[in-house]
Amino acid sequence: MTVWICRACAVEYPDTEHPPAACAICGDERQYVPLEAGQQWTSLAELSEAGTTLAITEVEPDLFGINAVPGVGIGQRAHLVRTDAGSILWDPTGFVDATGAAAVLELGPVAAIVASHPHMFGVQVEWSRALGGVPVLVAGADREWVQRPDDAIQFLDGDEHLILPGVTLRTVGGHFPGSLLLYWSAGAEGRGVLLGSDTVFPLQDGKWVAFARSFPNHIPLSAAVVDRVATAALARPFDRMYGNFGWAIPGGAMDVIRRSADRHIAWVRGDFDHLT
Protein backbone atom coordinates (compact mmCIF):
# COMPACT_ATOMS: atom_id res chain seq x y z
CA MET A 1 0.00 0.00 0.00
CA THR A 2 1.16 3.53 -0.75
CA VAL A 3 0.32 6.95 0.61
CA TRP A 4 -0.19 8.78 -2.66
CA ILE A 5 1.02 12.37 -3.00
CA CYS A 6 -0.17 14.65 -5.80
CA ARG A 7 2.89 15.87 -7.69
CA ALA A 8 1.29 19.24 -8.42
CA CYS A 9 0.13 20.26 -4.93
CA ALA A 10 1.86 17.63 -2.70
CA VAL A 11 -1.30 16.89 -0.71
CA GLU A 12 -1.46 13.33 0.62
CA TYR A 13 -4.17 10.78 -0.20
CA PRO A 14 -5.04 7.50 1.58
CA ASP A 15 -3.20 4.18 1.38
CA THR A 16 -4.64 2.39 -1.64
CA GLU A 17 -3.36 -0.11 -4.17
CA HIS A 18 -3.80 2.38 -7.01
CA PRO A 19 -3.73 6.20 -6.96
CA PRO A 20 -6.96 8.21 -7.20
CA ALA A 21 -8.21 9.16 -10.63
CA ALA A 22 -7.75 12.85 -9.87
CA CYS A 23 -6.68 15.28 -7.16
CA ALA A 24 -9.66 17.18 -5.79
CA ILE A 25 -7.41 20.04 -4.63
CA CYS A 26 -5.93 20.59 -8.09
CA GLY A 27 -9.29 20.12 -9.81
CA ASP A 28 -10.69 23.15 -7.96
CA GLU A 29 -10.57 26.54 -9.69
CA ARG A 30 -8.02 27.84 -7.18
CA GLN A 31 -5.35 25.35 -8.29
CA TYR A 32 -4.70 23.46 -11.54
CA VAL A 33 -3.65 20.19 -13.10
CA PRO A 34 -0.51 20.88 -15.20
CA LEU A 35 -1.50 21.01 -18.86
CA GLU A 36 1.35 18.98 -20.33
CA ALA A 37 2.08 16.55 -17.49
CA GLY A 38 -1.52 15.92 -16.48
CA GLN A 39 -2.40 14.30 -13.16
CA GLN A 40 0.67 12.60 -11.68
CA TRP A 41 1.36 10.94 -8.35
CA THR A 42 4.38 10.19 -6.22
CA SER A 43 5.11 8.76 -2.77
CA LEU A 44 7.44 9.40 0.15
CA ALA A 45 9.53 6.38 -0.84
CA GLU A 46 9.89 7.64 -4.40
CA LEU A 47 10.82 11.14 -3.23
CA SER A 48 13.39 9.76 -0.80
CA GLU A 49 14.92 7.58 -3.51
CA ALA A 50 15.20 10.68 -5.70
CA GLY A 51 17.25 12.39 -2.98
CA THR A 52 14.63 14.68 -1.43
CA THR A 53 15.60 16.01 2.00
CA LEU A 54 14.42 18.64 4.48
CA ALA A 55 16.43 21.81 5.12
CA ILE A 56 15.86 23.73 8.37
CA THR A 57 16.97 27.35 8.75
CA GLU A 58 16.58 29.83 11.59
CA VAL A 59 14.38 32.73 10.47
CA GLU A 60 14.56 34.58 13.77
CA PRO A 61 14.97 33.39 17.38
CA ASP A 62 12.49 30.53 18.00
CA LEU A 63 11.16 30.60 14.43
CA PHE A 64 12.49 28.15 11.85
CA GLY A 65 11.80 27.64 8.15
CA ILE A 66 11.53 24.11 6.75
CA ASN A 67 11.86 23.42 3.03
CA ALA A 68 11.83 20.23 0.99
CA VAL A 69 14.93 20.16 -1.24
CA PRO A 70 14.32 19.98 -4.13
CA GLY A 71 10.85 21.48 -3.80
CA VAL A 72 7.80 19.22 -3.75
CA GLY A 73 4.41 20.24 -5.15
CA ILE A 74 3.70 23.94 -4.59
CA GLY A 75 7.02 24.17 -2.77
CA GLN A 76 5.91 26.06 0.33
CA ARG A 77 8.15 26.83 3.26
CA ALA A 78 6.82 25.40 6.50
CA HIS A 79 7.45 27.29 9.73
CA LEU A 80 8.16 25.92 13.18
CA VAL A 81 7.18 28.29 15.99
CA ARG A 82 8.94 27.29 19.21
CA THR A 83 7.56 28.18 22.65
CA ASP A 84 8.17 26.98 26.21
CA ALA A 85 4.93 24.98 25.94
CA GLY A 86 5.93 23.23 22.68
CA SER A 87 6.20 24.04 19.00
CA ILE A 88 3.67 24.52 16.22
CA LEU A 89 4.44 23.22 12.73
CA TRP A 90 2.71 25.59 10.31
CA ASP A 91 1.99 24.74 6.66
CA PRO A 92 3.67 21.32 6.63
CA THR A 93 5.68 20.37 3.56
CA GLY A 94 4.68 17.64 1.12
CA PHE A 95 7.63 15.54 2.23
CA VAL A 96 8.92 14.22 5.56
CA ASP A 97 11.40 11.51 6.48
CA ALA A 98 12.80 10.16 9.73
CA THR A 99 15.92 12.33 9.50
CA GLY A 100 13.93 15.54 9.00
CA ALA A 101 11.45 14.70 11.75
CA ALA A 102 14.31 13.97 14.16
CA ALA A 103 15.88 17.34 13.32
CA VAL A 104 12.59 19.07 14.10
CA LEU A 105 12.26 17.23 17.41
CA GLU A 106 15.79 18.26 18.36
CA LEU A 107 14.40 21.81 18.50
CA GLY A 108 11.83 20.71 21.08
CA PRO A 109 8.56 18.79 21.32
CA VAL A 110 5.86 19.61 18.77
CA ALA A 111 2.40 20.32 20.18
CA ALA A 112 0.39 20.52 16.94
CA ILE A 113 0.47 20.75 13.16
CA VAL A 114 -1.62 23.42 11.42
CA ALA A 115 -2.09 24.26 7.74
CA SER A 116 -3.32 27.71 6.84
CA HIS A 117 -5.59 26.29 4.11
CA PRO A 118 -6.01 23.13 1.97
CA HIS A 119 -3.24 23.96 -0.52
CA MET A 120 -0.83 23.73 2.43
CA PHE A 121 -2.06 20.41 3.88
CA GLY A 122 0.99 18.66 2.43
CA VAL A 123 1.60 15.32 4.13
CA GLN A 124 0.17 16.52 7.42
CA VAL A 125 -0.85 13.06 8.63
CA GLU A 126 2.59 11.64 7.81
CA TRP A 127 4.16 14.54 9.69
CA SER A 128 1.93 13.74 12.67
CA ARG A 129 3.06 10.13 12.71
CA ALA A 130 6.71 11.05 12.24
CA LEU A 131 6.49 13.42 15.22
CA GLY A 132 4.86 10.89 17.52
CA GLY A 133 1.16 11.30 16.74
CA VAL A 134 0.71 15.01 17.47
CA PRO A 135 -2.69 16.59 16.65
CA VAL A 136 -3.38 18.02 13.20
CA LEU A 137 -5.62 21.08 13.49
CA VAL A 138 -7.87 21.90 10.53
CA ALA A 139 -10.42 24.71 10.22
CA GLY A 140 -13.89 23.22 10.42
CA ALA A 141 -15.00 25.28 7.42
CA ASP A 142 -12.45 23.40 5.27
CA ARG A 143 -13.17 19.87 6.47
CA GLU A 144 -14.47 18.82 3.04
CA TRP A 145 -10.98 19.36 1.59
CA VAL A 146 -9.24 16.83 3.83
CA GLN A 147 -8.25 14.06 1.42
CA ARG A 148 -6.73 11.68 3.95
CA PRO A 149 -8.89 11.34 7.09
CA ASP A 150 -7.11 10.29 10.26
CA ASP A 151 -7.76 10.15 14.00
CA ALA A 152 -5.02 12.76 14.51
CA ILE A 153 -7.11 15.43 12.74
CA GLN A 154 -9.07 17.77 14.98
CA PHE A 155 -11.45 20.30 13.45
CA LEU A 156 -11.60 23.85 14.76
CA ASP A 157 -14.92 25.65 14.78
CA GLY A 158 -15.26 29.32 15.67
CA ASP A 159 -13.20 32.39 14.87
CA GLU A 160 -10.29 32.27 17.30
CA HIS A 161 -8.31 29.61 19.17
CA LEU A 162 -5.49 30.01 21.69
CA ILE A 163 -3.54 26.83 20.96
CA LEU A 164 -0.47 27.58 23.09
CA PRO A 165 0.38 30.48 25.39
CA GLY A 166 1.17 33.33 23.03
CA VAL A 167 0.09 31.46 19.89
CA THR A 168 -3.38 32.15 18.49
CA LEU A 169 -5.15 30.93 15.36
CA ARG A 170 -7.81 33.08 13.72
CA THR A 171 -10.17 32.01 10.93
CA VAL A 172 -10.59 34.92 8.51
CA GLY A 173 -11.72 33.21 5.28
CA GLY A 174 -11.21 34.76 1.88
CA HIS A 175 -8.89 32.44 -0.04
CA PHE A 176 -10.76 29.45 1.46
CA PRO A 177 -13.72 29.66 3.87
CA GLY A 178 -11.52 28.34 6.67
CA SER A 179 -8.31 30.20 5.81
CA LEU A 180 -6.29 30.67 9.00
CA LEU A 181 -3.76 33.16 10.32
CA LEU A 182 -1.29 32.45 13.12
CA TYR A 183 -0.32 35.13 15.64
CA TRP A 184 2.83 34.65 17.70
CA SER A 185 3.03 37.33 20.37
CA ALA A 186 6.69 36.72 21.36
CA GLY A 187 7.98 37.06 17.80
CA ALA A 188 9.81 40.09 16.40
CA GLU A 189 11.45 40.76 19.78
CA GLY A 190 8.06 40.85 21.49
CA ARG A 191 6.32 43.08 18.95
CA GLY A 192 4.44 40.13 17.47
CA VAL A 193 4.60 38.06 14.29
CA LEU A 194 1.84 37.09 11.87
CA LEU A 195 2.13 34.00 9.66
CA GLY A 196 -0.11 34.77 6.73
CA SER A 197 0.46 32.32 3.83
CA ASP A 198 -2.02 32.70 0.94
CA THR A 199 -4.63 34.27 3.21
CA VAL A 200 -2.67 37.53 3.34
CA PHE A 201 0.28 37.06 0.97
CA PRO A 202 3.50 39.08 1.50
CA LEU A 203 5.06 40.28 -1.74
CA GLN A 204 8.71 40.31 -2.73
CA ASP A 205 9.35 44.00 -2.06
CA GLY A 206 8.43 43.68 1.62
CA LYS A 207 6.10 46.69 1.30
CA TRP A 208 2.81 45.19 0.11
CA VAL A 209 0.62 42.13 0.55
CA ALA A 210 -1.89 40.57 -1.85
CA PHE A 211 -5.29 38.96 -1.54
CA ALA A 212 -6.73 36.47 -4.05
CA ARG A 213 -9.16 33.63 -4.44
CA SER A 214 -6.56 32.04 -6.71
CA PHE A 215 -2.99 33.23 -7.20
CA PRO A 216 -2.00 30.88 -10.06
CA ASN A 217 -5.29 31.38 -11.90
CA HIS A 218 -5.51 35.13 -11.17
CA ILE A 219 -8.99 35.13 -9.64
CA PRO A 220 -9.45 38.20 -7.43
CA LEU A 221 -11.45 38.58 -4.26
CA SER A 222 -14.20 41.18 -4.08
CA ALA A 223 -13.77 44.50 -2.31
CA ALA A 224 -16.12 43.43 0.47
CA VAL A 225 -14.26 40.16 1.14
CA VAL A 226 -10.84 41.83 1.16
CA ASP A 227 -12.06 44.48 3.58
CA ARG A 228 -13.48 41.76 5.85
CA VAL A 229 -10.27 39.68 5.72
CA ALA A 230 -8.04 42.69 6.41
CA THR A 231 -10.21 43.88 9.29
CA ALA A 232 -10.20 40.40 10.81
CA ALA A 233 -6.42 40.06 10.36
CA LEU A 234 -5.84 43.33 12.22
CA ALA A 235 -7.86 42.24 15.26
CA ARG A 236 -4.61 41.31 17.08
CA PRO A 237 -1.38 43.32 17.23
CA PHE A 238 1.80 42.33 15.38
CA ASP A 239 4.69 44.09 13.67
CA ARG A 240 6.34 41.54 11.39
CA MET A 241 4.85 39.10 8.92
CA TYR A 242 6.12 36.00 7.15
CA GLY A 243 4.67 34.25 4.12
CA ASN A 244 4.92 30.67 2.97
CA PHE A 245 7.55 31.21 0.24
CA GLY A 246 10.27 33.02 2.17
CA TRP A 247 9.03 36.59 1.67
CA ALA A 248 8.36 38.83 4.67
CA ILE A 249 7.15 42.23 5.80
CA PRO A 250 9.98 43.10 8.22
CA GLY A 251 8.14 45.82 10.13
CA GLY A 252 4.94 47.86 10.21
CA ALA A 253 3.01 44.90 8.80
CA MET A 254 -0.34 46.05 10.18
CA ASP A 255 -0.11 49.29 8.20
CA VAL A 256 1.01 47.35 5.12
CA ILE A 257 -2.03 45.08 5.29
CA ARG A 258 -4.48 47.96 5.63
CA ARG A 259 -2.80 50.00 2.87
CA SER A 260 -2.69 46.97 0.57
CA ALA A 261 -6.34 46.17 1.24
CA ASP A 262 -7.36 49.74 0.46
CA ARG A 263 -5.42 49.59 -2.81
CA HIS A 264 -7.03 46.28 -3.81
CA ILE A 265 -10.50 47.57 -2.93
CA ALA A 266 -10.02 50.74 -4.95
CA TRP A 267 -8.91 48.86 -8.06
CA VAL A 268 -11.65 46.22 -8.07
CA ARG A 269 -14.24 48.87 -7.27
CA GLY A 270 -13.11 50.94 -10.26
CA ASP A 271 -11.84 54.00 -8.41
CA PHE A 272 -8.74 54.25 -10.65
CA ASP A 273 -8.54 54.94 -14.37
CA HIS A 274 -6.74 51.96 -15.84
CA LEU A 275 -4.85 54.24 -18.23
CA THR A 276 -3.14 56.24 -15.46
C-alpha positions in Angstrom: 0.0 0.0 0.0 1.2 3.5 -0.8 0.3 7.0 0.6 -0.2 8.8 -2.7 1.0 12.4 -3.0 -0.2 14.6 -5.8 2.9 15.9 -7.7 1.3 19.2 -8.4 0.1 20.3 -4.9 1.9 17.6 -2.7 -1.3 16.9 -0.7 -1.5 13.3 0.6 -4.2 10.8 -0.2 -5.0 7.5 1.6 -3.2 4.2 1.4 -4.6 2.4 -1.6 -3.4 -0.1 -4.2 -3.8 2.4 -7.0 -3.7 6.2 -7.0 -7.0 8.2 -7.2 -8.2 9.2 -10.6 -7.7 12.9 -9.9 -6.7 15.3 -7.2 -9.7 17.2 -5.8 -7.4 20.0 -4.6 -5.9 20.6 -8.1 -9.3 20.1 -9.8 -10.7 23.1 -8.0 -10.6 26.5 -9.7 -8.0 27.8 -7.2 -5.4 25.3 -8.3 -4.7 23.5 -11.5 -3.7 20.2 -13.1 -0.5 20.9 -15.2 -1.5 21.0 -18.9 1.3 19.0 -20.3 2.1 16.6 -17.5 -1.5 15.9 -16.5 -2.4 14.3 -13.2 0.7 12.6 -11.7 1.4 10.9 -8.3 4.4 10.2 -6.2 5.1 8.8 -2.8 7.4 9.4 0.2 9.5 6.4 -0.8 9.9 7.6 -4.4 10.8 11.1 -3.2 13.4 9.8 -0.8 14.9 7.6 -3.5 15.2 10.7 -5.7 17.3 12.4 -3.0 14.6 14.7 -1.4 15.6 16.0 2.0 14.4 18.6 4.5 16.4 21.8 5.1 15.9 23.7 8.4 17.0 27.3 8.7 16.6 29.8 11.6 14.4 32.7 10.5 14.6 34.6 13.8 15.0 33.4 17.4 12.5 30.5 18.0 11.2 30.6 14.4 12.5 28.1 11.8 11.8 27.6 8.1 11.5 24.1 6.8 11.9 23.4 3.0 11.8 20.2 1.0 14.9 20.2 -1.2 14.3 20.0 -4.1 10.8 21.5 -3.8 7.8 19.2 -3.7 4.4 20.2 -5.1 3.7 23.9 -4.6 7.0 24.2 -2.8 5.9 26.1 0.3 8.2 26.8 3.3 6.8 25.4 6.5 7.5 27.3 9.7 8.2 25.9 13.2 7.2 28.3 16.0 8.9 27.3 19.2 7.6 28.2 22.7 8.2 27.0 26.2 4.9 25.0 25.9 5.9 23.2 22.7 6.2 24.0 19.0 3.7 24.5 16.2 4.4 23.2 12.7 2.7 25.6 10.3 2.0 24.7 6.7 3.7 21.3 6.6 5.7 20.4 3.6 4.7 17.6 1.1 7.6 15.5 2.2 8.9 14.2 5.6 11.4 11.5 6.5 12.8 10.2 9.7 15.9 12.3 9.5 13.9 15.5 9.0 11.5 14.7 11.7 14.3 14.0 14.2 15.9 17.3 13.3 12.6 19.1 14.1 12.3 17.2 17.4 15.8 18.3 18.4 14.4 21.8 18.5 11.8 20.7 21.1 8.6 18.8 21.3 5.9 19.6 18.8 2.4 20.3 20.2 0.4 20.5 16.9 0.5 20.7 13.2 -1.6 23.4 11.4 -2.1 24.3 7.7 -3.3 27.7 6.8 -5.6 26.3 4.1 -6.0 23.1 2.0 -3.2 24.0 -0.5 -0.8 23.7 2.4 -2.1 20.4 3.9 1.0 18.7 2.4 1.6 15.3 4.1 0.2 16.5 7.4 -0.9 13.1 8.6 2.6 11.6 7.8 4.2 14.5 9.7 1.9 13.7 12.7 3.1 10.1 12.7 6.7 11.0 12.2 6.5 13.4 15.2 4.9 10.9 17.5 1.2 11.3 16.7 0.7 15.0 17.5 -2.7 16.6 16.7 -3.4 18.0 13.2 -5.6 21.1 13.5 -7.9 21.9 10.5 -10.4 24.7 10.2 -13.9 23.2 10.4 -15.0 25.3 7.4 -12.5 23.4 5.3 -13.2 19.9 6.5 -14.5 18.8 3.0 -11.0 19.4 1.6 -9.2 16.8 3.8 -8.3 14.1 1.4 -6.7 11.7 3.9 -8.9 11.3 7.1 -7.1 10.3 10.3 -7.8 10.1 14.0 -5.0 12.8 14.5 -7.1 15.4 12.7 -9.1 17.8 15.0 -11.5 20.3 13.5 -11.6 23.9 14.8 -14.9 25.7 14.8 -15.3 29.3 15.7 -13.2 32.4 14.9 -10.3 32.3 17.3 -8.3 29.6 19.2 -5.5 30.0 21.7 -3.5 26.8 21.0 -0.5 27.6 23.1 0.4 30.5 25.4 1.2 33.3 23.0 0.1 31.5 19.9 -3.4 32.1 18.5 -5.1 30.9 15.4 -7.8 33.1 13.7 -10.2 32.0 10.9 -10.6 34.9 8.5 -11.7 33.2 5.3 -11.2 34.8 1.9 -8.9 32.4 0.0 -10.8 29.5 1.5 -13.7 29.7 3.9 -11.5 28.3 6.7 -8.3 30.2 5.8 -6.3 30.7 9.0 -3.8 33.2 10.3 -1.3 32.4 13.1 -0.3 35.1 15.6 2.8 34.7 17.7 3.0 37.3 20.4 6.7 36.7 21.4 8.0 37.1 17.8 9.8 40.1 16.4 11.4 40.8 19.8 8.1 40.8 21.5 6.3 43.1 19.0 4.4 40.1 17.5 4.6 38.1 14.3 1.8 37.1 11.9 2.1 34.0 9.7 -0.1 34.8 6.7 0.5 32.3 3.8 -2.0 32.7 0.9 -4.6 34.3 3.2 -2.7 37.5 3.3 0.3 37.1 1.0 3.5 39.1 1.5 5.1 40.3 -1.7 8.7 40.3 -2.7 9.3 44.0 -2.1 8.4 43.7 1.6 6.1 46.7 1.3 2.8 45.2 0.1 0.6 42.1 0.6 -1.9 40.6 -1.9 -5.3 39.0 -1.5 -6.7 36.5 -4.0 -9.2 33.6 -4.4 -6.6 32.0 -6.7 -3.0 33.2 -7.2 -2.0 30.9 -10.1 -5.3 31.4 -11.9 -5.5 35.1 -11.2 -9.0 35.1 -9.6 -9.5 38.2 -7.4 -11.4 38.6 -4.3 -14.2 41.2 -4.1 -13.8 44.5 -2.3 -16.1 43.4 0.5 -14.3 40.2 1.1 -10.8 41.8 1.2 -12.1 44.5 3.6 -13.5 41.8 5.9 -10.3 39.7 5.7 -8.0 42.7 6.4 -10.2 43.9 9.3 -10.2 40.4 10.8 -6.4 40.1 10.4 -5.8 43.3 12.2 -7.9 42.2 15.3 -4.6 41.3 17.1 -1.4 43.3 17.2 1.8 42.3 15.4 4.7 44.1 13.7 6.3 41.5 11.4 4.8 39.1 8.9 6.1 36.0 7.2 4.7 34.3 4.1 4.9 30.7 3.0 7.5 31.2 0.2 10.3 33.0 2.2 9.0 36.6 1.7 8.4 38.8 4.7 7.2 42.2 5.8 10.0 43.1 8.2 8.1 45.8 10.1 4.9 47.9 10.2 3.0 44.9 8.8 -0.3 46.0 10.2 -0.1 49.3 8.2 1.0 47.3 5.1 -2.0 45.1 5.3 -4.5 48.0 5.6 -2.8 50.0 2.9 -2.7 47.0 0.6 -6.3 46.2 1.2 -7.4 49.7 0.5 -5.4 49.6 -2.8 -7.0 46.3 -3.8 -10.5 47.6 -2.9 -10.0 50.7 -4.9 -8.9 48.9 -8.1 -11.6 46.2 -8.1 -14.2 48.9 -7.3 -13.1 50.9 -10.3 -11.8 54.0 -8.4 -8.7 54.2 -10.6 -8.5 54.9 -14.4 -6.7 52.0 -15.8 -4.8 54.2 -18.2 -3.1 56.2 -15.5 
